[in-house]
Amino acid sequence: MKKPTPNIAELKTRLRIEDVWRMLHLAGEPATCCKSPFRPDEKHASFSIYAEGTRAKDHATGETFDVVDFLKKALDCDTAGAVRWMREKLWEGCELPHPSATRGKMKKAKPWPAMRRGTAEELAALARRRVLPVGALRLADERGFLHFGEQWRHAFWCITDAARRCCELRRADGELWPGFGDIPPRKAHCYGDKTWPVGLEEAEAFSKLLLVEGVGDFVAAHAVIDGEGRAEDVAALCCLGAAVCLTPEAAQRLAGKRVRIIPQMDEPGQKAARQWAQSLHAAGVTVDGFSLAGIVDAAGAPIKDLGDVFAKANAASIRANPQLLEICP
């Protein structure tokens, strides 16, 4: 019996932009922030793949793509030609797997959990667990970043913003989320598009910003802002991981502002900070960095990040580094 011919919508659920990129042997490596496969000699990353691999944007030209558009550009063909290529490569030669059955195929976006503002008791408990002043949690709550709820029978706290493009969930008890199937236990679950910084829209109302990596440093940045009495003119901005590229589109939203990056101390964190600084500088942002070098924990080991300054730093090393008294730009 002849197999039914898949329509465009079905083909799009079976094939991601990363798949097409690799099948065509285009230059470079697809990622949330990468060089354009159509301009392999460019110096800086200007291309983003997002939305579970179903969408892409060329920030240098403003073009946006789904997988069919990407094929049309790569093959210099029309829609009919792109669809024919997809059918020939993925349908006629073999039976297509269900999207959830194979790594590298698009998965249905998981629904976001219900979120709410935290109670005074929840804010105080999280402040104790993160070893932060409760005023830091109140400030993050007032600015709409901090939320609470229950997921998979576990209480959580999470960070997101008004744009709701992405959020990250942590268990309220500090334990790992349990594994499921081939997914191992993990400290966080993310929803949405991690390529967009948390707090970007809110930051537009402030002249000065602290840019950090990860939600732990994000709440710690609010402790810095609150502790230095700078809530009127300084906001915090967060990239959810060192692998997140600060795209030209995002950087341009901050043109004319002053941004201080507080990178994590490992090599990925330092590399990310350099990339963020380059993107910000190119967009007309005044940017500098704040180093945590010289701060150690009780055992004398270097601390890793801003959160560790509050949770683990040896008091003597803090006294020996008076710059910690004025972190905000």
C-alpha angles and dihedrals in degrees: 000000000000115000115242115255111249118235125227094266092054093047090052090056091053101045131051129199091250089057093052092046092055096040090055091046091232118179120271132012124289115241144141086274119023145128116282114265086218093056105036093166096059116121101221135041112263104157129085133191114197146147093069091311095303097107137042137181133203102212093192094060102021092237118147125201144195116194093275093050090048091053092047089054095044096045097033090231140124128260093270091054093049093050091047090053091051093050093047094048101040110020114032094044098049145353111275115238123233109268093246094050100068133049111240096036123109117271126204111261111257115239117254118249122247110269134194140173115277127252121241088257093052092049091050093047092050091048090055093047094048091040091235133135109265087234088071091058091046091053092049088048094049091051091053098248103110122071139165137204145125128277129173089356093303128109112237144185120210144184123226137131142225093279091060092207092136142356138185124217125208126182113254092226092056094242126128121269107252120255122252126198107318092346109101124216111283140182095232143026119207129204129195130000114345092187092081119076117243111244098022097131092044090050092062090077093059132071097210131043142188111215116201141167120247136001094275091060089041093062089041089055088058088054089055093048093046094043093051093046092240101129092117097062110015129072132181125237125192136202110199098231142345091269091063113106118216097227123214089247092057094042092053089060087067098049113143095020131109116242127188115196118210102193127194112254100240122093096259089052093049092047091050091051091054091051092047091049092051092050093047094047091050089053094055098261122144102232137178138158138241117215124212091196113136096033113116137179128241091280092051095252118137113260118241106217150353092279089059090057088069100031105038114007119127109242092226092056090050091052088049091055106054091175086081088073090068112032099145116090 
